[in-house]
């Protein structure tokens, strides 16, 4: 689900990506990576306030031992660099 939602985001199908990623976040509530990619998608869709709200929630709830987000470290670093160049 995460890969599919991320792919939809990358091809500009934001509404569908948002729906998939929200569904994944509900289905797998302990896997915070769905929320991170949802925040990226919301940002891409121009919903910056909601994106920031979700990102801040993930950050504030983050456990340093949580591997669900760390496994996407390279991808997230790439997206961060992309945002920095805009």
PDB file as gemmi writes it, atoms N, CA and C in Angstrom:
CRYST1    1.000    1.000    1.000  90.00  90.00  90.00 P 1                      
ATOM      1  N   UNK A   1       0.821  -1.199   0.000  1.00  0.00           N  
ATOM      2  CA  UNK A   1       0.000   0.000   0.000  1.00  0.00           C  
ATOM      3  C   UNK A   1       0.864   1.263   0.000  1.00  0.00           C  
ATOM      4  N   UNK A   2       1.922   1.224   0.781  1.00  0.00           N  
ATOM      5  CA  UNK A   2       2.778   2.401   0.865  1.00  0.00           C  
ATOM      6  C   UNK A   2       3.447   2.679  -0.479  1.00  0.00           C  
ATOM      7  N   UNK A   3       3.984   1.644  -1.096  1.00  0.00           N  
ATOM      8  CA  UNK A   3       4.628   1.807  -2.395  1.00  0.00           C  
ATOM      9  C   UNK A   3       3.660   2.293  -3.458  1.00  0.00           C  
ATOM     10  N   UNK A   4       2.457   1.753  -3.435  1.00  0.00           N  
ATOM     11  CA  UNK A   4       1.441   2.155  -4.410  1.00  0.00           C  
ATOM     12  C   UNK A   4       1.060   3.623  -4.194  1.00  0.00           C  
ATOM     13  N   UNK A   5       0.823   4.002  -2.944  1.00  0.00           N  
ATOM     14  CA  UNK A   5       0.475   5.390  -2.641  1.00  0.00           C  
ATOM     15  C   UNK A   5       1.591   6.347  -3.033  1.00  0.00           C  
ATOM     16  N   UNK A   6       2.828   5.950  -2.756  1.00  0.00           N  
ATOM     17  CA  UNK A   6       3.971   6.785  -3.111  1.00  0.00           C  
ATOM     18  C   UNK A   6       4.106   6.923  -4.621  1.00  0.00           C  
ATOM     19  N   UNK A   7       3.891   5.837  -5.330  1.00  0.00           N  
ATOM     20  CA  UNK A   7       3.951   5.873  -6.797  1.00  0.00           C  
ATOM     21  C   UNK A   7       2.873   6.792  -7.358  1.00  0.00           C  
ATOM     22  N   UNK A   8       1.672   6.694  -6.816  1.00  0.00           N  
ATOM     23  CA  UNK A   8       0.591   7.583  -7.259  1.00  0.00           C  
ATOM     24  C   UNK A   8       0.969   9.049  -7.029  1.00  0.00           C  
ATOM     25  N   UNK A   9       1.588   9.322  -5.904  1.00  0.00           N  
ATOM     26  CA  UNK A   9       2.049  10.691  -5.629  1.00  0.00           C  
ATOM     27  C   UNK A   9       3.056  11.133  -6.682  1.00  0.00           C  
ATOM     28  N   UNK A  10       4.001  10.254  -6.989  1.00  0.00           N  
ATOM     29  CA  UNK A  10       5.065  10.596  -7.941  1.00  0.00           C  
ATOM     30  C   UNK A  10       4.543  10.848  -9.347  1.00  0.00           C  
ATOM     31  N   UNK A  11       3.399  10.275  -9.694  1.00  0.00           N  
ATOM     32  CA  UNK A  11       2.833  10.508 -11.029  1.00  0.00           C  
ATOM     33  C   UNK A  11       1.709  11.552 -10.993  1.00  0.00           C  
ATOM     34  N   UNK A  12       1.565  12.227  -9.849  1.00  0.00           N  
ATOM     35  CA  UNK A  12       0.624  13.337  -9.757  1.00  0.00           C  
ATOM     36  C   UNK A  12      -0.820  12.974  -9.485  1.00  0.00           C  
ATOM     37  N   UNK A  13      -1.088  11.742  -9.108  1.00  0.00           N  
ATOM     38  CA  UNK A  13      -2.465  11.331  -8.787  1.00  0.00           C  
ATOM     39  C   UNK A  13      -2.678  11.472  -7.275  1.00  0.00           C  
ATOM     40  N   UNK A  14      -2.706  12.726  -6.842  1.00  0.00           N  
ATOM     41  CA  UNK A  14      -2.676  13.031  -5.422  1.00  0.00           C  
ATOM     42  C   UNK A  14      -3.906  12.546  -4.657  1.00  0.00           C  
ATOM     43  N   UNK A  15      -5.103  12.754  -5.204  1.00  0.00           N  
ATOM     44  CA  UNK A  15      -6.309  12.352  -4.478  1.00  0.00           C  
ATOM     45  C   UNK A  15      -6.325  10.853  -4.211  1.00  0.00           C  
ATOM     46  N   UNK A  16      -5.985  10.078  -5.211  1.00  0.00           N  
ATOM     47  CA  UNK A  16      -5.960   8.626  -5.043  1.00  0.00           C  
ATOM     48  C   UNK A  16      -4.845   8.219  -4.065  1.00  0.00           C  
ATOM     49  N   UNK A  17      -3.693   8.862  -4.181  1.00  0.00           N  
ATOM     50  CA  UNK A  17      -2.582   8.571  -3.268  1.00  0.00           C  
ATOM     51  C   UNK A  17      -2.975   8.882  -1.832  1.00  0.00           C  
ATOM     52  N   UNK A  18      -3.632  10.011  -1.618  1.00  0.00           N  
ATOM     53  CA  UNK A  18      -4.072  10.391  -0.277  1.00  0.00           C  
ATOM     54  C   UNK A  18      -5.019   9.338   0.284  1.00  0.00           C  
ATOM     55  N   UNK A  19      -5.960   8.892  -0.526  1.00  0.00           N  
ATOM     56  CA  UNK A  19      -6.916   7.877  -0.065  1.00  0.00           C  
ATOM     57  C   UNK A  19      -6.204   6.576   0.313  1.00  0.00           C  
ATOM     58  N   UNK A  20      -5.276   6.140  -0.520  1.00  0.00           N  
ATOM     59  CA  UNK A  20      -4.534   4.894  -0.256  1.00  0.00           C  
ATOM     60  C   UNK A  20      -3.708   5.025   1.017  1.00  0.00           C  
ATOM     61  N   UNK A  21      -2.995   6.131   1.158  1.00  0.00           N  
ATOM     62  CA  UNK A  21      -2.129   6.319   2.318  1.00  0.00           C  
ATOM     63  C   UNK A  21      -2.927   6.498   3.605  1.00  0.00           C  
ATOM     64  N   UNK A  22      -4.070   7.176   3.528  1.00  0.00           N  
ATOM     65  CA  UNK A  22      -4.946   7.273   4.715  1.00  0.00           C  
ATOM     66  C   UNK A  22      -5.447   5.883   5.113  1.00  0.00           C  
ATOM     67  N   UNK A  23      -5.819   5.103   4.125  1.00  0.00           N  
ATOM     68  CA  UNK A  23      -6.273   3.739   4.396  1.00  0.00           C  
ATOM     69  C   UNK A  23      -5.160   2.912   5.036  1.00  0.00           C  
ATOM     70  N   UNK A  24      -3.959   3.035   4.515  1.00  0.00           N  
ATOM     71  CA  UNK A  24      -2.826   2.319   5.095  1.00  0.00           C  
ATOM     72  C   UNK A  24      -2.559   2.734   6.528  1.00  0.00           C  
ATOM     73  N   UNK A  25      -2.676   4.039   6.803  1.00  0.00           N  
ATOM     74  CA  UNK A  25      -2.455   4.541   8.165  1.00  0.00           C  
ATOM     75  C   UNK A  25      -3.510   3.993   9.123  1.00  0.00           C  
ATOM     76  N   UNK A  26      -4.735   3.832   8.643  1.00  0.00           N  
ATOM     77  CA  UNK A  26      -5.795   3.243   9.491  1.00  0.00           C  
ATOM     78  C   UNK A  26      -5.583   1.745   9.680  1.00  0.00           C  
ATOM     79  N   UNK A  27      -5.182   1.070   8.611  1.00  0.00           N  
ATOM     80  CA  UNK A  27      -4.992  -0.382   8.657  1.00  0.00           C  
ATOM     81  C   UNK A  27      -3.775  -0.766   9.490  1.00  0.00           C  
ATOM     82  N   UNK A  28      -2.711   0.025   9.389  1.00  0.00           N  
ATOM     83  CA  UNK A  28      -1.453  -0.255  10.092  1.00  0.00           C  
ATOM     84  C   UNK A  28      -1.072   0.947  10.959  1.00  0.00           C  
ATOM     85  N   UNK A  29      -1.807   1.205  12.025  1.00  0.00           N  
ATOM     86  CA  UNK A  29      -1.587   2.424  12.816  1.00  0.00           C  
ATOM     87  C   UNK A  29      -0.219   2.508  13.492  1.00  0.00           C  
ATOM     88  N   UNK A  30       0.445   1.402  13.674  1.00  0.00           N  
ATOM     89  CA  UNK A  30       1.766   1.438  14.307  1.00  0.00           C  
ATOM     90  C   UNK A  30       2.876   1.769  13.314  1.00  0.00           C  
ATOM     91  N   UNK A  31       2.583   1.675  12.026  1.00  0.00           N  
ATOM     92  CA  UNK A  31       3.570   1.972  10.982  1.00  0.00           C  
ATOM     93  C   UNK A  31       3.434   3.448  10.586  1.00  0.00           C  
ATOM     94  N   UNK A  32       4.263   4.278  11.190  1.00  0.00           N  
ATOM     95  CA  UNK A  32       4.176   5.726  10.986  1.00  0.00           C  
ATOM     96  C   UNK A  32       4.649   6.167   9.603  1.00  0.00           C  
ATOM     97  N   UNK A  33       5.254   5.266   8.846  1.00  0.00           N  
ATOM     98  CA  UNK A  33       5.707   5.647   7.509  1.00  0.00           C  
ATOM     99  C   UNK A  33       4.530   6.032   6.613  1.00  0.00           C  
ATOM    100  N   UNK A  34       3.354   5.449   6.855  1.00  0.00           N  
ATOM    101  CA  UNK A  34       2.183   5.855   6.070  1.00  0.00           C  
ATOM    102  C   UNK A  34       1.883   7.335   6.299  1.00  0.00           C  
ATOM    103  N   UNK A  35       2.004   7.786   7.546  1.00  0.00           N  
ATOM    104  CA  UNK A  35       1.730   9.191   7.844  1.00  0.00           C  
ATOM    105  C   UNK A  35       2.774  10.107   7.228  1.00  0.00           C  
ATOM    106  N   UNK A  36       4.022   9.681   7.213  1.00  0.00           N  
ATOM    107  CA  UNK A  36       5.080  10.497   6.614  1.00  0.00           C  
ATOM    108  C   UNK A  36       4.832  10.671   5.120  1.00  0.00           C  
ATOM    109  N   UNK A  37       4.527   9.580   4.439  1.00  0.00           N  
ATOM    110  CA  UNK A  37       4.279   9.670   2.999  1.00  0.00           C  
ATOM    111  C   UNK A  37       2.950  10.370   2.709  1.00  0.00           C  
ATOM    112  N   UNK A  38       1.986  10.260   3.620  1.00  0.00           N  
ATOM    113  CA  UNK A  38       0.745  11.022   3.480  1.00  0.00           C  
ATOM    114  C   UNK A  38       1.052  12.512   3.573  1.00  0.00           C  
ATOM    115  N   UNK A  39       1.895  12.904   4.522  1.00  0.00           N  
ATOM    116  CA  UNK A  39       2.264  14.315   4.651  1.00  0.00           C  
ATOM    117  C   UNK A  39       2.951  14.816   3.377  1.00  0.00           C  
ATOM    118  N   UNK A  40       3.847  14.016   2.811  1.00  0.00           N  
ATOM    119  CA  UNK A  40       4.499  14.399   1.550  1.00  0.00           C  
ATOM    120  C   UNK A  40       3.471  14.582   0.434  1.00  0.00           C  
ATOM    121  N   UNK A  41       2.518  13.686   0.381  1.00  0.00           N  
ATOM    122  CA  UNK A  41       1.499  13.745  -0.663  1.00  0.00           C  
ATOM    123  C   UNK A  41       0.599  14.956  -0.486  1.00  0.00           C  
ATOM    124  N   UNK A  42       0.194  15.218   0.743  1.00  0.00           N  
ATOM    125  CA  UNK A  42      -0.626  16.404   1.010  1.00  0.00           C  
ATOM    126  C   UNK A  42       0.134  17.671   0.623  1.00  0.00           C  
ATOM    127  N   UNK A  43       1.408  17.713   0.933  1.00  0.00           N  
ATOM    128  CA  UNK A  43       2.230  18.862   0.552  1.00  0.00           C  
ATOM    129  C   UNK A  43       2.241  19.027  -0.967  1.00  0.00           C  
ATOM    130  N   UNK A  44       2.459  17.927  -1.675  1.00  0.00           N  
ATOM    131  CA  UNK A  44       2.469  17.976  -3.143  1.00  0.00           C  
ATOM    132  C   UNK A  44       1.128  18.418  -3.711  1.00  0.00           C  
ATOM    133  N   UNK A  45       0.054  18.089  -2.992  1.00  0.00           N  
ATOM    134  CA  UNK A  45      -1.297  18.444  -3.443  1.00  0.00           C  
ATOM    135  C   UNK A  45      -1.682  19.864  -3.029  1.00  0.00           C  
ATOM    136  N   UNK A  46      -0.738  20.589  -2.398  1.00  0.00           N  
ATOM    137  CA  UNK A  46      -1.013  21.969  -2.006  1.00  0.00           C  
ATOM    138  C   UNK A  46      -1.691  22.106  -0.655  1.00  0.00           C  
ATOM    139  N   UNK A  47      -1.819  21.013   0.080  1.00  0.00           N  
ATOM    140  CA  UNK A  47      -2.475  21.036   1.394  1.00  0.00           C  
ATOM    141  C   UNK A  47      -1.388  21.112   2.473  1.00  0.00           C  
ATOM    142  N   UNK A  48      -0.689  22.225   2.468  1.00  0.00           N  
ATOM    143  CA  UNK A  48       0.520  22.366   3.268  1.00  0.00           C  
ATOM    144  C   UNK A  48       0.259  22.384   4.771  1.00  0.00           C  
ATOM    145  N   UNK A  49      -0.825  22.993   5.217  1.00  0.00           N  
ATOM    146  CA  UNK A  49      -1.121  23.045   6.653  1.00  0.00           C  
ATOM    147  C   UNK A  49      -1.394  21.648   7.194  1.00  0.00           C  
ATOM    148  N   UNK A  50      -2.214  20.879   6.507  1.00  0.00           N  
ATOM    149  CA  UNK A  50      -2.496  19.514   6.950  1.00  0.00           C  
ATOM    150  C   UNK A  50      -1.226  18.658   6.902  1.00  0.00           C  
ATOM    151  N   UNK A  51      -0.418  18.858   5.872  1.00  0.00           N  
ATOM    152  CA  UNK A  51       0.844  18.112   5.756  1.00  0.00           C  
ATOM    153  C   UNK A  51       1.747  18.396   6.945  1.00  0.00           C  
ATOM    154  N   UNK A  52       1.886  19.656   7.305  1.00  0.00           N  
ATOM    155  CA  UNK A  52       2.735  20.024   8.429  1.00  0.00           C  
ATOM    156  C   UNK A  52       2.171  19.491   9.745  1.00  0.00           C  
ATOM    157  N   UNK A  53       0.857  19.537   9.906  1.00  0.00           N  
ATOM    158  CA  UNK A  53       0.227  19.019  11.118  1.00  0.00           C  
ATOM    159  C   UNK A  53       0.553  17.542  11.303  1.00  0.00           C  
ATOM    160  N   UNK A  54       0.429  16.768  10.221  1.00  0.00           N  
ATOM    161  CA  UNK A  54       0.719  15.332  10.291  1.00  0.00           C  
ATOM    162  C   UNK A  54       2.207  15.101  10.555  1.00  0.00           C  
ATOM    163  N   UNK A  55       3.060  15.831   9.863  1.00  0.00           N  
ATOM    164  CA  UNK A  55       4.507  15.667  10.056  1.00  0.00           C  
ATOM    165  C   UNK A  55       4.906  15.972  11.493  1.00  0.00           C  
ATOM    166  N   UNK A  56       4.352  17.033  12.059  1.00  0.00           N  
ATOM    167  CA  UNK A  56       4.675  17.379  13.440  1.00  0.00           C  
ATOM    168  C   UNK A  56       4.156  16.339  14.422  1.00  0.00           C  
ATOM    169  N   UNK A  57       3.005  15.738  14.123  1.00  0.00           N  
ATOM    170  CA  UNK A  57       2.482  14.678  14.982  1.00  0.00           C  
ATOM    171  C   UNK A  57       3.432  13.480  14.964  1.00  0.00           C  
ATOM    172  N   UNK A  58       3.874  13.094  13.781  1.00  0.00           N  
ATOM    173  CA  UNK A  58       4.798  11.957  13.684  1.00  0.00           C  
ATOM    174  C   UNK A  58       6.082  12.253  14.452  1.00  0.00           C  
ATOM    175  N   UNK A  59       6.613  13.452  14.268  1.00  0.00           N  
ATOM    176  CA  UNK A  59       7.852  13.820  14.951  1.00  0.00           C  
ATOM    177  C   UNK A  59       7.664  13.806  16.462  1.00  0.00           C  
ATOM    178  N   UNK A  60       6.577  14.373  16.934  1.00  0.00           N  
ATOM    179  CA  UNK A  60       6.376  14.449  18.380  1.00  0.00           C  
ATOM    180  C   UNK A  60       6.114  13.082  19.001  1.00  0.00           C  
ATOM    181  N   UNK A  61       5.569  12.149  18.230  1.00  0.00           N  
ATOM    182  CA  UNK A  61       5.291  10.800  18.728  1.00  0.00           C  
ATOM    183  C   UNK A  61       6.423   9.816  18.461  1.00  0.00           C  
ATOM    184  N   UNK A  62       7.463  10.266  17.778  1.00  0.00           N  
ATOM    185  CA  UNK A  62       8.501   9.367  17.305  1.00  0.00           C  
ATOM    186  C   UNK A  62       9.277   8.714  18.444  1.00  0.00           C  
ATOM    187  N   UNK A  63       9.447   7.438  18.322  1.00  0.00           N  
ATOM    188  CA  UNK A  63      10.260   6.648  19.246  1.00  0.00           C  
ATOM    189  C   UNK A  63      11.573   6.370  18.527  1.00  0.00           C  
ATOM    190  N   UNK A  64      12.698   6.612  19.185  1.00  0.00           N  
ATOM    191  CA  UNK A  64      13.987   6.447  18.516  1.00  0.00           C  
ATOM    192  C   UNK A  64      14.243   5.015  18.064  1.00  0.00           C  
ATOM    193  N   UNK A  65      13.484   4.076  18.585  1.00  0.00           N  
ATOM    194  CA  UNK A  65      13.657   2.675  18.204  1.00  0.00           C  
ATOM    195  C   UNK A  65      12.690   2.246  17.093  1.00  0.00           C  
ATOM    196  N   UNK A  66      11.874   3.182  16.624  1.00  0.00           N  
ATOM    197  CA  UNK A  66      10.866   2.876  15.603  1.00  0.00           C  
ATOM    198  C   UNK A  66      11.541   2.667  14.252  1.00  0.00           C  
ATOM    199  N   UNK A  67      11.496   1.451  13.761  1.00  0.00           N  
ATOM    200  CA  UNK A  67      12.132   1.126  12.485  1.00  0.00           C  
ATOM    201  C   UNK A  67      11.234   1.380  11.286  1.00  0.00           C  
ATOM    202  N   UNK A  68       9.941   1.637  11.513  1.00  0.00           N  
ATOM    203  CA  UNK A  68       9.023   1.784  10.378  1.00  0.00           C  
ATOM    204  C   UNK A  68       9.379   2.978   9.504  1.00  0.00           C  
ATOM    205  N   UNK A  69       9.887   4.025  10.078  1.00  0.00           N  
ATOM    206  CA  UNK A  69      10.263   5.197   9.287  1.00  0.00           C  
ATOM    207  C   UNK A  69      11.718   5.111   8.862  1.00  0.00           C  
ATOM    208  N   UNK A  70      12.570   4.615   9.733  1.00  0.00           N  
ATOM    209  CA  UNK A  70      14.007   4.562   9.428  1.00  0.00           C  
ATOM    210  C   UNK A  70      14.313   3.774   8.162  1.00  0.00           C  
ATOM    211  N   UNK A  71      13.495   2.798   7.825  1.00  0.00           N  
ATOM    212  CA  UNK A  71      13.783   2.017   6.620  1.00  0.00           C  
ATOM    213  C   UNK A  71      13.589   2.832   5.344  1.00  0.00           C  
ATOM    214  N   UNK A  72      12.921   3.979   5.452  1.00  0.00           N  
ATOM    215  CA  UNK A  72      12.706   4.857   4.293  1.00  0.00           C  
ATOM    216  C   UNK A  72      13.625   6.076   4.342  1.00  0.00           C  
ATOM    217  N   UNK A  73      14.684   5.992   5.100  1.00  0.00           N  
ATOM    218  CA  UNK A  73      15.593   7.113   5.316  1.00  0.00           C  
ATOM    219  C   UNK A  73      16.129   7.687   4.001  1.00  0.00           C  
ATOM    220  N   UNK A  74      16.591   6.835   3.093  1.00  0.00           N  
ATOM    221  CA  UNK A  74      17.139   7.329   1.813  1.00  0.00           C  
ATOM    222  C   UNK A  74      16.082   8.044   0.984  1.00  0.00           C  
ATOM    223  N   UNK A  75      14.904   7.445   0.883  1.00  0.00           N  
ATOM    224  CA  UNK A  75      13.828   8.075   0.107  1.00  0.00           C  
ATOM    225  C   UNK A  75      13.444   9.421   0.702  1.00  0.00           C  
ATOM    226  N   UNK A  76      13.310   9.465   2.021  1.00  0.00           N  
ATOM    227  CA  UNK A  76      12.919  10.709   2.678  1.00  0.00           C  
ATOM    228  C   UNK A  76      14.003  11.774   2.535  1.00  0.00           C  
ATOM    229  N   UNK A  77      15.272  11.365   2.591  1.00  0.00           N  
ATOM    230  CA  UNK A  77      16.368  12.319   2.380  1.00  0.00           C  
ATOM    231  C   UNK A  77      16.300  12.894   0.963  1.00  0.00           C  
ATOM    232  N   UNK A  78      15.978  12.058  -0.014  1.00  0.00           N  
ATOM    233  CA  UNK A  78      15.828  12.529  -1.402  1.00  0.00           C  
ATOM    234  C   UNK A  78      14.699  13.555  -1.488  1.00  0.00           C  
ATOM    235  N   UNK A  79      13.546  13.253  -0.888  1.00  0.00           N  
ATOM    236  CA  UNK A  79      12.423  14.189  -0.943  1.00  0.00           C  
ATOM    237  C   UNK A  79      12.762  15.484  -0.219  1.00  0.00           C  
ATOM    238  N   UNK A  80      13.519  15.412   0.879  1.00  0.00           N  
ATOM    239  CA  UNK A  80      13.932  16.607   1.602  1.00  0.00           C  
ATOM    240  C   UNK A  80      14.801  17.477   0.695  1.00  0.00           C  
ATOM    241  N   UNK A  81      15.749  16.862  -0.023  1.00  0.00           N  
ATOM    242  CA  UNK A  81      16.608  17.623  -0.937  1.00  0.00           C  
ATOM    243  C   UNK A  81      15.768  18.258  -2.042  1.00  0.00           C  
ATOM    244  N   UNK A  82      14.770  17.546  -2.519  1.00  0.00           N  
ATOM    245  CA  UNK A  82      13.886  18.078  -3.552  1.00  0.00           C  
ATOM    246  C   UNK A  82      13.153  19.315  -3.037  1.00  0.00           C  
ATOM    247  N   UNK A  83      12.660  19.245  -1.804  1.00  0.00           N  
ATOM    248  CA  UNK A  83      11.970  20.398  -1.222  1.00  0.00           C  
ATOM    249  C   UNK A  83      12.924  21.559  -1.022  1.00  0.00           C  
ATOM    250  N   UNK A  84      14.158  21.267  -0.636  1.00  0.00           N  
ATOM    251  CA  UNK A  84      15.149  22.329  -0.415  1.00  0.00           C  
ATOM    252  C   UNK A  84      15.480  23.061  -1.701  1.00  0.00           C  
ATOM    253  N   UNK A  85      15.367  22.400  -2.842  1.00  0.00           N  
ATOM    254  CA  UNK A  85      15.725  23.037  -4.111  1.00  0.00           C  
ATOM    255  C   UNK A  85      14.573  23.822  -4.730  1.00  0.00           C  
ATOM    256  N   UNK A  86      13.426  23.800  -4.109  1.00  0.00           N  
ATOM    257  CA  UNK A  86      12.265  24.525  -4.666  1.00  0.00           C  
ATOM    258  C   UNK A  86      12.252  25.965  -4.216  1.00  0.00           C  
TER     259      UNK A  86                                                      
END                                                                             
